[in-house]
Structure formats: C-alpha cells, structure tokens
Amino acid sequence: MAEIQAPQATRARTLPTEWWRSAVIYQIYPRSFADSNGDGIGDLGGVRAHLDHLEALGVDAVWFNPWYASPQADAGYDVADYRAIDPVFGTLAEAEELIREAHERGIRIIVDVVPNHCSDAHPWFVEALRTGPGSAARDLFCFRAGRGEDGELPPNDWQSIFGGPAWTRTSNPDGSPGEWYLHLFAAEQPDLNWENPKVREEFEDVLRFWFDRGADGVRIDSAALLMKDPALTDFDHTDPPFPHPYTDRDEVHAVYRSWRAIADSYPEPRALIGEVWLPDAERFAAYLRPDELHTAFNFAFLGCPWEPDALRRVIDETMVVHAPVGAPPTWVLSNHDVPRHVTRYGRADTSFNLEYRQLGAPTDRALGLRRARAAILLTLALPGSAYLYQGEELGLDEVEDIPEALRQDPMFHRTQGENLGRDGCRVPMPWSGQVPPFGFSPADAAREPWLPQPRAWRDRTVEAQTGDPDSMLELYRRALACRRGEPTLGDGPFAWLPAPESVLAFSRGPQGRFVCVVNLSDRATELPVAGTVLLSSGPLDGTQLPPDTAAWVSTR
C-alpha cells in the first residue's frame, strides 16, 4: 500500500457562505504571537509580519483573543473599550489593515467579544463607583448590599473562577463601607447586568462596529454566564454548579437570537461562535438552535483521554447533540486556557478538566508528541470545523518551570500559587534562531519576552522545522493541504467502520472513499481497509499501523 505526498499548502480555499461549518480556524493569542516593536509583547504588527506563515499553513480563518483597550489585569479579558485597540497591540487603523491583508490571502478574521464582564477601568464602572448606591450607572452591574449586621459579609457564598470570593466590597463616595459587586473572574472584571436593556443595546452596537470593519465573526467568551440567578442563592456544596453560577433562562437565549439577526443581516453572514462550558448536552445544544449561535466549542473532546473507548464515546455524543439542531461540531485539542496537549498526552493520565490540570505531573515528551501527531489527523478528519492553537503546529509543550516571580496569570496570584495558572501555554512563539527570544522580538528589542521561553525550543522554531519532512510543522501543512483538496472532509457524512480492538476507523463522504484510522493500542495493527495512504502521522511498515499512529486512506 503506497503512501503519496499531500500537495503543499497554497492559498486558503474558498469556502461557502456558511464557511464556519468546515473551516480550520487558527487561534492567535496576540501578546504571544510576534513582537514587532521590541517591547516584549506581541502586537498586530507582529501578526501582519507573519501572515505568510498562516497562509502557508493553510488555515481558513484566524480567531484573535481580545485586542481591546484594557489595563491587562487578565491579559485583555478585562475590556475598558470594546471599540479601541490597546496601544500595547497597536491601533484601530492597524487592525483594519490586518483584516484587509488577511482577506487578500483568503483568511477570515474572528474577534473575541467578552460580554459577561468588562474592566473596572471601563467608564461605566468608574461612573458606578462615583455615583453610589441606587444610581442608574450601578444598575449596569451586579451591585448588592452585604449580609451581616453592617453588611460586612458578601451577598452570597459564590466563588470566583480565579479563586477566592466572587464579591468585592466598595467604598461609598464619602469613604464609608459600601455595597459589594459581583465578579465571576478577577476583581478587576465586574460582571455586567444583562437584565438592563442598555447593556444589551451596547453589545449589539459593538457587534455591528466590528462587522462593519470586516470581521467575519465573533467568538463569545463565557457565553453561558450572562444571566445570573436573581435570588443570589447560595451554592448547594453537595452539588455545586459546574463550572460556575449561571441560569439557563429564556433571556440569555433572547440575547443570542438578537445577535444572530444582526450577523445574518450582512450580505455574507457573520459567524457567532460560543464558549459554552456546560456539562448537560441538552442545555449545550439549546445555544445552537437554528436562530442562535452557529457553533460552540467542544470542550468534551479537548479534555478526553487518549483512550479508544473514551474518544469514540465523545465523538458519538458530539454528533448526537449537534444533529437535532443542524449545527456543525467543532474539534479542538488545545487553547490559551489549558495545558498543551503534547504535554497532556505524555502523562500517565491523559485526561483534562478545569479542576484537574495536573500541572507538574511527569510527562514523556516523545510519547506525547507521537500521540499529538496522530490526534491532529483524527481531529481534521472529523466532520465540522477544527481549531488550532498557535504553536501546536510546532509541537510546543507546556512550560511548567516558569519562576514564580515571572508568572502573570491572576489564577496563580489569587490562589497564592496553589494553582499555577495558564502561563505555561501562553509562552511566546519561537520563530527562528538558536537562543531566546527565537525571533519573537527584533534583535534590538528593549525588553525580553513577557514570559520566558525554554532554550530547548531551539529545534522547535518555524525556521528549524520548515522543509523537514518529519517535523510537526510539515505534518500540519500536509494535513491541511490534503483536507482542502479532499471534498469529503469538513462538514458532511461520517460512519464508523469495523476495526481491531483499540483502533478507531471511520469513513467520510457519501461513498466512504476517505478513511481515517487511528491505532490507540500498544501494538502494530493491520490497516482495516485497502487503498492508498494519503498521509500518516508516522512511518508505516507496509500495511502495519504502529501504536499511537494515524493514517488517512483513499479507497477509490
């Protein structure tokens, strides 16, 4: 059975109007992608300088983590102005130029929208603190009187996702102790009151602002959190809500129906993509009804262990949830909030969830890399859209030995170091050279990168991997080129095939002429189908597929 080389990536393919159903979307964490001005922080100039990398990789769209004006208490998720670019990243004019240049390369742009909360530096919150209890400005947020004789206790026992209480007490304009405000994340991120029509109107206008500037879609941060329990009920600690307090009332769905109407009003509809952390499949699917979000992140797949039964179960459950509402599934292996999957797949326990990060657990990089290579072929062969997190195409691993004095994540600081946080997956990209900053910053940079890069990354740069047929980068390029050239991939029919124990095999397309096979066993196995191997994650021995290896086979 011969293996043929997939074509090299060229211009990104032209996708249909509902492009999000099959797109491969690359996530850029701006402060860690590329630094053009030498201040140690990535910026839009750095992204523009590396658009050729994205085009050569072959992605269809790019999703940007927040680039808005912000004090950066939580790396930009504390937004002070949703219509302005933070000076650390550049200017609004640069963002508009970046969108134009990306479109010239056939790459669409998705911007992050953070509607659950804003920054404590946002003019609305500044006004709320200034005007005091009972003001119209305070009604834009979740202010409440405290419990206890003098209001000295928080309104309830809700806890912040970042650690500690979800409430912070304010001072009245006269300096006396005042009300408390809710923040499900950091104290610098006050939650907005989505019962207030002015909040809804504001974000509808924000959507139009970015759509009018050419953005092709928005990714909605913490999409399920907007509506809070009006009774502020204490948790049942024997059965606490997962992953945080929210209600699933009709109002939150009404918000997304209005957003969907805005997105669909453009000549080429814009995509609404939600971050929905919900354990209940029915409630998750409710956000994907035909008049609400187009897609939502599939965190169950991201956290699934590298085990055949678990993977098959998650894939089946994903299909079942999405089918009734006609939404395409999404598939993702890593992002800016979770340990990188090369590291996770090298551990004895390869699973992940928010409460079980296993940071610092022993890992076998070679094993993790082999599984990660197989995982990307599995991911790209599944029906729907796929997300890639910057650096995974280089096989970057989690950086777990960052000195405490250099850690930036509020999760680390709010838990007094008990939770190491997310810095390890946010370390700046290595582009070229033998020593840090590996081309991330210019040679005459005034400052070092905002997080330190491991010296071991010298063989993981884009420069080092380009042209090496065995590198992770070239595997990604070949896989994406093959996916673009194979009409049965992306959204469409899917069917499991008979396969040996601990082997996953499925076909794509109406005639099942494309087959993906993944060997998750500890021994080589015969390929269960005959045909031509289009691509494999590692060398095959004739028709024998080694352990932790995947292959794409054409049965034409």
C-alpha positions as CSV (number, residue, x, y, z in Angstrom):
1,M,0.0,0.0,0.0
2,A,1.8,3.1,-1.2
3,E,1.9,6.4,0.6
4,I,1.6,9.6,-1.5
5,Q,2.6,13.1,-0.6
6,A,-0.1,15.6,0.0
7,P,0.2,18.8,-2.0
8,Q,1.9,21.8,-0.4
9,A,-0.3,24.4,1.1
10,T,-1.1,27.4,-1.2
11,R,-3.9,29.9,-0.9
12,A,-6.6,29.1,1.6
13,R,-9.7,27.6,-0.1
14,T,-12.8,29.5,-0.9
15,L,-15.5,28.3,1.5
16,P,-19.2,28.6,1.0
17,T,-21.4,31.2,2.7
18,E,-21.7,29.1,5.9
19,W,-17.9,28.9,6.0
20,W,-17.8,28.1,9.7
21,R,-19.2,24.6,9.1
22,S,-15.9,23.3,7.6
23,A,-13.3,25.9,8.5
24,V,-9.9,25.3,10.1
25,I,-9.6,28.2,12.5
26,Y,-6.2,29.3,14.0
27,Q,-6.2,30.9,17.4
28,I,-3.9,33.8,17.9
29,Y,-3.1,34.9,21.5
30,P,-1.8,38.4,20.4
31,R,0.7,39.1,23.2
32,S,2.5,35.8,22.5
33,F,2.5,35.6,18.7
34,A,5.1,38.1,17.5
35,D,6.5,41.3,18.8
36,S,7.3,43.9,16.2
37,N,8.4,46.9,18.3
38,G,10.7,45.2,20.9
39,D,8.7,45.8,24.0
40,G,8.5,42.1,24.7
41,I,4.8,41.8,24.0
42,G,3.2,40.5,20.8
43,D,1.3,43.0,18.7
44,L,-0.7,43.5,15.4
45,G,2.5,44.5,13.6
46,G,3.9,41.1,14.5
47,V,0.8,39.3,13.2
48,R,0.9,41.2,9.9
49,A,4.6,40.3,9.5
50,H,3.7,36.6,9.8
51,L,0.6,36.3,7.7
52,D,2.6,34.3,5.2
53,H,3.1,31.6,7.9
54,L,-0.7,31.3,8.3
55,E,-1.2,31.3,4.6
56,A,1.5,28.6,4.1
57,L,0.0,26.6,6.9
58,G,-3.3,26.6,5.1
59,V,-5.8,27.9,7.7
60,D,-9.2,29.3,6.7
61,A,-9.7,31.8,9.5
62,V,-7.9,33.3,12.5
63,W,-9.5,34.0,15.8
64,F,-7.9,36.7,17.9
65,N,-8.0,36.7,21.7
66,P,-9.0,40.2,23.0
67,W,-7.0,43.0,21.5
68,Y,-9.1,45.8,23.0
69,A,-8.1,48.8,25.2
70,S,-7.5,47.2,28.7
71,P,-5.5,47.6,31.9
72,Q,-4.4,43.9,31.1
73,A,-5.3,42.6,34.6
74,D,-6.4,39.4,32.8
75,A,-4.4,39.6,29.6
76,G,-7.1,41.7,27.9
77,Y,-10.2,39.9,29.1
78,D,-10.8,43.0,31.3
79,V,-12.0,45.3,28.5
80,A,-12.1,49.1,29.0
81,D,-13.2,50.0,25.5
82,Y,-14.7,47.4,23.1
83,R,-14.1,49.8,20.1
84,A,-10.5,50.6,20.6
85,I,-7.3,48.6,20.2
86,D,-5.0,48.6,23.2
87,P,-1.8,50.6,22.5
88,V,0.3,47.6,23.5
89,F,-1.1,45.9,20.4
90,G,-1.3,48.8,18.0
91,T,-4.1,50.9,16.6
92,L,-7.6,50.6,15.2
93,A,-6.2,51.5,11.8
94,E,-3.7,48.6,12.1
95,A,-6.5,46.2,12.9
96,E,-8.4,47.3,9.9
97,E,-5.3,46.9,7.7
98,L,-4.7,43.5,9.2
99,I,-8.2,42.4,8.3
100,R,-7.8,43.7,4.8
101,E,-4.4,41.9,4.3
102,A,-5.8,38.7,5.7
103,H,-8.7,38.8,3.4
104,E,-6.3,39.2,0.5
105,R,-4.8,35.9,1.5
106,G,-8.2,34.2,1.8
107,I,-8.1,34.2,5.6
108,R,-11.2,35.3,7.5
109,I,-11.0,37.1,10.9
110,I,-12.8,36.3,14.1
111,V,-12.7,38.8,17.0
112,D,-13.3,37.9,20.7
113,V,-16.2,39.6,22.4
114,V,-16.4,39.5,26.2
115,P,-20.0,40.2,27.3
116,N,-20.1,38.8,30.8
117,H,-17.9,41.4,32.3
118,C,-15.8,44.4,31.5
119,S,-12.8,46.2,33.2
120,D,-13.0,48.1,36.4
121,A,-11.5,50.9,34.3
122,H,-14.5,50.9,31.9
123,P,-16.2,54.3,32.0
124,W,-19.4,52.7,33.1
125,F,-17.9,51.1,36.2
126,V,-15.9,54.2,37.1
127,E,-19.2,56.1,37.0
128,A,-21.0,53.4,39.0
129,L,-18.4,53.8,41.8
130,R,-18.6,57.6,41.7
131,T,-22.4,57.8,41.8
132,G,-23.1,55.4,44.6
133,P,-25.9,53.1,45.6
134,G,-29.2,53.2,43.6
135,S,-27.8,55.0,40.6
136,A,-28.5,54.2,37.0
137,A,-24.8,53.5,36.5
138,R,-24.8,50.9,39.2
139,D,-27.7,49.1,37.6
140,L,-25.4,48.2,34.7
141,F,-23.6,45.9,37.1
142,C,-24.4,43.4,39.8
143,F,-24.2,45.6,43.0
144,R,-25.8,44.2,46.2
145,A,-25.8,45.1,49.9
146,G,-23.8,42.7,52.1
147,R,-25.1,40.4,54.7
148,G,-24.4,40.6,58.4
149,E,-25.2,43.3,60.9
150,D,-23.2,46.0,59.0
151,G,-23.2,44.4,55.5
152,E,-19.7,43.1,56.2
153,L,-20.3,39.7,54.6
154,P,-20.6,39.1,50.8
155,P,-24.2,38.8,49.5
156,N,-23.8,35.0,49.0
157,D,-21.1,32.4,49.0
158,W,-20.3,32.3,45.3
159,Q,-16.6,31.8,44.5
160,S,-14.6,33.3,41.7
161,I,-13.3,31.1,38.9
162,F,-9.9,32.6,39.6
163,G,-10.1,31.7,43.3
164,G,-11.5,33.5,46.4
165,P,-14.9,35.1,46.8
166,A,-16.8,36.3,43.7
167,W,-17.6,39.6,45.5
168,T,-15.6,42.7,46.3
169,R,-16.8,45.4,48.7
170,T,-16.7,49.0,47.6
171,S,-16.4,52.3,49.4
172,N,-19.2,54.9,49.2
173,P,-18.3,58.3,47.8
174,D,-18.0,59.6,51.4
175,G,-15.5,56.8,52.2
176,S,-17.8,54.6,54.3
177,P,-18.0,50.9,53.6
178,G,-20.4,50.3,50.7
179,E,-22.1,47.7,48.5
180,W,-20.5,44.6,47.0
181,Y,-20.1,43.9,43.3
182,L,-20.1,40.5,41.6
183,H,-17.1,39.3,39.6
184,L,-17.1,35.7,38.5
185,F,-13.5,36.2,37.4
186,A,-10.9,38.7,38.8
187,A,-12.0,41.6,41.0
188,E,-10.9,43.9,38.1
189,Q,-13.6,42.3,35.9
190,P,-17.0,43.3,37.3
191,D,-19.9,41.3,35.9
192,L,-22.4,43.3,33.8
193,N,-26.2,43.2,34.5
194,W,-27.7,41.7,31.4
195,E,-31.2,42.4,32.7
196,N,-30.6,46.0,31.8
197,P,-31.6,46.9,28.2
198,K,-28.7,49.4,27.9
199,V,-26.2,46.5,28.3
200,R,-27.9,44.6,25.5
201,E,-28.0,47.6,23.2
202,E,-24.3,48.3,23.8
203,F,-23.2,44.9,22.7
204,E,-25.4,44.8,19.7
205,D,-23.7,48.0,18.6
206,V,-20.2,46.5,19.4
207,L,-21.1,43.6,17.1
208,R,-22.0,46.0,14.3
209,F,-18.9,48.1,14.9
210,W,-16.6,45.1,14.1
211,F,-18.7,43.5,11.4
212,D,-18.7,46.9,9.6
213,R,-14.9,46.8,9.7
214,G,-14.7,43.4,8.0
215,A,-14.7,41.0,10.9
216,D,-16.1,37.7,9.7
217,G,-17.3,36.5,13.1
218,V,-17.1,36.8,16.8
219,R,-16.1,34.3,19.5
220,I,-18.2,34.9,22.6
221,D,-16.3,34.4,25.9
222,S,-18.2,32.6,28.6
223,A,-21.4,32.6,26.6
224,A,-23.5,30.8,29.1
225,L,-22.8,33.1,32.1
226,L,-24.7,36.3,31.2
227,M,-27.9,35.8,33.2
228,K,-27.4,35.4,36.9
229,D,-29.7,33.8,39.5
230,P,-31.7,36.9,40.6
231,A,-32.2,35.3,44.1
232,L,-28.4,35.0,44.5
233,T,-29.0,31.6,46.1
234,D,-26.1,30.1,48.0
235,F,-24.5,27.0,46.5
236,D,-25.5,23.6,47.5
237,H,-22.0,22.4,48.3
238,T,-23.0,18.8,48.0
239,D,-24.0,19.5,44.4
240,P,-22.3,22.8,43.3
241,P,-23.0,24.2,39.8
242,F,-20.5,23.4,37.1
243,P,-18.3,25.3,36.3
244,H,-19.8,28.4,37.9
245,P,-23.1,30.1,38.8
246,Y,-25.4,30.8,35.9
247,T,-29.1,30.4,35.0
248,D,-30.4,29.0,31.7
249,R,-33.4,31.2,31.4
250,D,-35.0,32.4,28.2
251,E,-33.4,35.8,28.5
252,V,-29.9,34.6,27.6
253,H,-31.2,32.8,24.6
254,A,-33.1,36.0,23.5
255,V,-29.7,37.8,23.6
256,Y,-28.2,35.4,21.1
257,R,-31.3,35.5,18.9
258,S,-30.8,39.2,18.6
259,W,-27.1,38.8,17.8
260,R,-27.9,36.1,15.2
261,A,-30.3,38.5,13.5
262,I,-27.5,41.1,13.3
263,A,-25.0,38.5,12.0
264,D,-27.4,37.2,9.4
265,S,-28.3,40.8,8.2
266,Y,-24.9,41.1,6.4
267,P,-24.5,40.2,2.7
268,E,-22.2,37.4,3.8
269,P,-23.5,36.3,7.2
270,R,-21.0,36.6,10.1
271,A,-20.3,33.7,12.4
272,L,-21.3,33.5,16.1
273,I,-19.1,31.1,18.0
274,G,-19.7,30.5,21.7
275,E,-17.6,29.3,24.6
276,V,-20.2,27.3,26.4
277,W,-18.9,25.3,29.4
278,L,-22.0,23.1,30.2
279,P,-22.0,19.5,31.3
280,D,-25.6,18.9,30.2
281,A,-25.8,18.1,26.5
282,E,-29.4,19.3,26.1
283,R,-28.6,22.7,27.6
284,F,-25.5,23.0,25.5
285,A,-27.4,22.2,22.3
286,A,-30.0,24.9,23.2
287,Y,-27.4,27.6,22.4
288,L,-27.0,26.1,18.9
289,R,-30.7,26.2,17.8
290,P,-31.1,27.5,14.3
291,D,-31.7,31.1,15.4
292,E,-28.9,31.3,18.0
293,L,-25.2,30.6,17.9
294,H,-23.7,28.9,14.8
295,T,-21.2,26.8,16.6
296,A,-19.8,26.3,20.1
297,F,-16.5,24.9,21.4
298,N,-16.4,21.2,22.1
299,F,-14.5,21.0,25.4
300,A,-15.5,17.4,26.0
301,F,-13.2,16.4,23.1
302,L,-10.4,18.6,24.3
303,G,-10.4,17.0,27.7
304,C,-11.0,13.5,26.6
305,P,-8.2,11.0,27.5
306,W,-6.2,9.3,24.7
307,E,-8.2,6.1,25.0
308,P,-10.2,4.5,22.2
309,D,-13.5,3.9,24.1
310,A,-13.5,7.4,25.6
311,L,-12.7,9.1,22.3
312,R,-15.4,7.1,20.4
313,R,-17.9,7.9,23.2
314,V,-17.1,11.7,23.0
315,I,-17.3,11.7,19.2
316,D,-20.7,9.9,19.3
317,E,-22.1,12.2,21.9
318,T,-20.9,15.2,20.0
319,M,-22.7,14.0,16.9
320,V,-25.9,13.2,18.8
321,V,-26.0,16.7,20.4
322,H,-25.4,18.6,17.2
323,A,-27.6,16.7,14.8
324,P,-31.1,17.8,16.0
325,V,-30.2,21.5,15.8
326,G,-28.3,21.2,12.5
327,A,-25.2,22.7,13.9
328,P,-21.7,21.6,12.8
329,P,-19.5,20.1,15.6
330,T,-16.2,21.7,16.5
331,W,-13.0,19.9,17.4
332,V,-10.1,21.4,19.4
333,L,-7.1,19.9,21.2
334,S,-5.6,23.0,23.0
335,N,-6.2,26.6,23.7
336,H,-5.0,29.5,25.8
337,D,-6.6,28.2,29.0
338,V,-5.4,24.6,29.1
339,P,-2.1,22.8,29.3
340,R,-0.8,22.0,25.8
341,H,-1.8,18.6,24.5
342,V,1.7,17.4,23.7
343,T,2.3,17.5,27.4
344,R,-1.1,16.1,28.4
345,Y,-0.8,13.1,26.0
346,G,2.6,12.2,27.5
347,R,1.2,11.8,31.0
348,A,0.0,8.5,32.7
349,D,-3.4,10.1,32.9
350,T,-4.2,11.9,29.6
351,S,-7.5,13.5,30.6
352,F,-8.1,17.1,31.5
353,N,-10.8,19.3,33.1
354,L,-10.8,22.6,34.8
355,E,-10.4,21.2,38.2
356,Y,-7.8,18.6,37.2
357,R,-4.9,20.3,35.3
358,Q,-2.1,18.0,36.5
359,L,0.4,20.8,36.2
360,G,3.8,19.5,37.0
361,A,2.9,15.8,36.7
362,P,5.6,13.7,34.9
363,T,5.3,13.6,31.1
364,D,7.0,11.6,28.3
365,R,7.5,14.2,25.5
366,A,8.3,11.6,22.8
367,L,5.1,9.7,23.6
368,G,3.1,12.9,23.8
369,L,4.5,14.1,20.5
370,R,3.6,10.8,18.8
371,R,0.1,10.9,20.1
372,A,-0.3,14.6,19.2
373,R,0.7,13.9,15.6
374,A,-2.0,11.2,15.5
375,A,-4.5,13.4,17.2
376,I,-4.3,16.1,14.6
377,L,-5.1,13.7,11.8
378,L,-8.1,12.4,13.8
379,T,-9.2,16.0,14.5
380,L,-9.0,17.2,10.9
381,A,-10.8,14.1,9.6
382,L,-13.9,14.5,11.8
383,P,-17.0,16.3,10.4
384,G,-17.3,20.0,11.1
385,S,-14.8,22.7,11.9
386,A,-11.4,22.5,13.7
387,Y,-9.5,24.9,15.9
388,L,-5.7,25.1,16.1
389,Y,-4.0,26.9,18.9
390,Q,-0.8,28.9,18.0
391,G,2.3,26.8,18.5
392,E,0.7,23.4,18.3
393,E,1.8,23.2,14.7
394,L,5.3,23.4,16.1
395,G,4.7,20.6,18.7
396,L,5.2,23.1,21.6
397,D,4.8,21.6,25.1
398,E,3.6,23.2,28.3
399,V,6.2,25.3,30.0
400,E,5.9,24.3,33.7
401,D,9.1,25.7,35.2
402,I,8.4,29.4,34.9
403,P,9.8,31.2,38.0
404,E,7.2,32.4,40.4
405,A,8.4,36.0,40.2
406,L,7.7,36.0,36.4
407,R,4.3,34.4,36.4
408,Q,1.5,36.7,35.2
409,D,-1.8,34.8,35.5
410,P,-4.2,36.1,38.1
411,M,-5.2,32.5,38.8
412,F,-1.7,32.0,40.2
413,H,-1.8,35.1,42.3
414,R,-5.4,34.8,43.6
415,T,-4.7,31.3,44.8
416,Q,-1.3,32.2,46.4
417,G,0.4,29.9,44.0
418,E,-1.7,26.8,44.6
419,N,-2.9,27.0,41.0
420,L,0.0,27.6,38.6
421,G,-2.5,29.1,36.1
422,R,-2.3,29.3,32.4
423,D,1.1,31.0,31.7
424,G,2.6,27.7,30.6
425,C,0.5,27.5,27.4
426,R,0.9,31.2,26.7
427,V,4.7,31.4,26.3
428,P,5.7,33.4,23.2
429,M,6.1,31.7,19.9
430,P,9.6,30.6,18.6
431,W,10.2,31.7,15.1
432,S,13.9,31.5,14.3
433,G,17.4,31.3,15.8
434,Q,19.2,29.3,18.4
435,V,18.5,31.3,21.6
436,P,15.6,33.2,23.1
437,P,13.7,35.2,22.0
438,F,13.8,33.0,18.9
439,G,12.8,35.8,16.6
440,F,9.7,36.6,18.7
441,S,11.1,40.1,19.2
442,P,13.5,42.1,16.9
443,A,17.2,41.7,17.6
444,D,17.4,45.2,19.1
445,A,14.5,44.7,21.5
446,A,14.4,46.8,24.6
447,R,12.8,44.1,26.7
448,E,12.7,40.4,27.0
449,P,9.5,38.5,26.1
450,W,6.8,38.9,28.7
451,L,7.1,35.2,29.6
452,P,10.5,33.3,29.3
453,Q,11.0,30.8,26.5
454,P,12.8,27.5,27.2
455,R,16.1,27.1,25.5
456,A,15.0,23.6,24.4
457,W,12.8,25.3,21.9
458,R,15.7,26.0,19.5
459,D,14.8,22.9,17.5
460,R,11.1,23.8,17.5
461,T,11.1,27.1,15.7
462,V,9.3,27.7,12.4
463,E,12.7,28.1,10.8
464,A,14.1,24.8,12.1
465,Q,11.0,22.8,11.1
466,T,10.4,24.3,7.7
467,G,11.4,21.8,5.0
468,D,12.0,18.9,7.4
469,P,9.5,16.3,6.2
470,D,9.5,14.6,9.7
471,S,8.7,17.8,11.6
472,M,5.3,18.6,13.2
473,L,5.0,21.8,11.1
474,E,5.3,20.0,7.8
475,L,2.8,17.4,9.0
476,Y,0.3,20.2,9.7
477,R,1.0,21.8,6.4
478,R,0.4,18.5,4.5
479,A,-2.7,17.6,6.5
480,L,-4.3,21.0,5.9
481,A,-3.4,20.9,2.2
482,C,-4.9,17.4,1.9
483,R,-8.0,18.5,3.8
484,R,-8.6,21.4,1.4
485,G,-8.1,19.1,-1.6
486,E,-10.5,16.4,-0.3
487,P,-14.1,17.4,-0.8
488,T,-15.4,14.8,1.7
489,L,-13.7,16.4,4.6
490,G,-15.1,19.2,6.7
491,D,-18.9,19.1,7.3
492,G,-20.6,16.1,5.9
493,P,-21.4,12.3,6.3
494,F,-19.5,10.2,8.8
495,A,-19.6,6.5,9.6
496,W,-17.7,4.2,11.9
497,L,-16.0,1.2,10.3
498,P,-15.2,-2.3,11.7
499,A,-11.7,-2.2,13.2
500,P,-9.4,-4.2,15.5
501,E,-9.6,-3.6,19.3
502,S,-8.3,-0.2,20.4
503,V,-8.4,1.1,16.8
504,L,-10.7,3.8,15.6
505,A,-11.7,3.7,11.9
506,F,-14.3,5.8,10.2
507,S,-15.2,6.9,6.7
508,R,-16.2,10.3,5.3
509,G,-18.3,11.2,2.3
510,P,-21.3,9.6,0.7
511,Q,-19.4,6.7,-0.7
512,G,-17.0,6.4,2.2
513,R,-14.0,6.8,-0.1
514,F,-11.9,8.6,2.5
515,V,-11.0,6.7,5.7
516,C,-9.2,7.7,8.9
517,V,-7.6,5.0,11.0
518,V,-6.1,5.7,14.5
519,N,-4.2,2.9,16.4
520,L,-4.5,3.6,20.1
521,S,-3.3,0.1,21.1
522,D,0.2,-0.9,22.3
523,R,1.0,-2.9,19.2
524,A,1.1,-2.5,15.5
525,T,-2.1,-3.5,13.6
526,E,-3.1,-4.2,10.0
527,L,-4.9,-1.4,8.3
528,P,-8.6,-2.4,8.2
529,V,-9.1,-1.0,4.7
530,A,-7.4,-1.4,1.4
531,G,-6.4,1.7,-0.6
532,T,-3.8,4.4,-1.0
533,V,-2.3,6.0,2.1
534,L,-2.6,9.8,1.6
535,L,-0.9,10.7,4.8
536,S,0.2,9.2,8.1
537,S,1.3,10.7,11.4
538,G,4.4,8.4,11.5
539,P,6.1,5.8,9.3
540,L,4.2,2.7,8.4
541,D,5.7,-0.8,8.0
542,G,4.0,-1.9,4.8
543,T,0.3,-2.1,5.8
544,Q,1.1,-2.2,9.5
545,L,0.0,0.9,11.5
546,P,2.2,1.3,14.6
547,P,0.9,2.2,18.0
548,D,-0.3,5.8,18.5
549,T,-0.3,6.5,14.8
550,A,-3.0,7.6,12.4
551,A,-3.4,7.3,8.7
552,W,-5.6,8.8,6.0
553,V,-6.5,6.3,3.3
554,S,-8.2,6.8,0.0
555,T,-10.2,3.7,-1.0
556,R,-11.0,4.9,-4.6
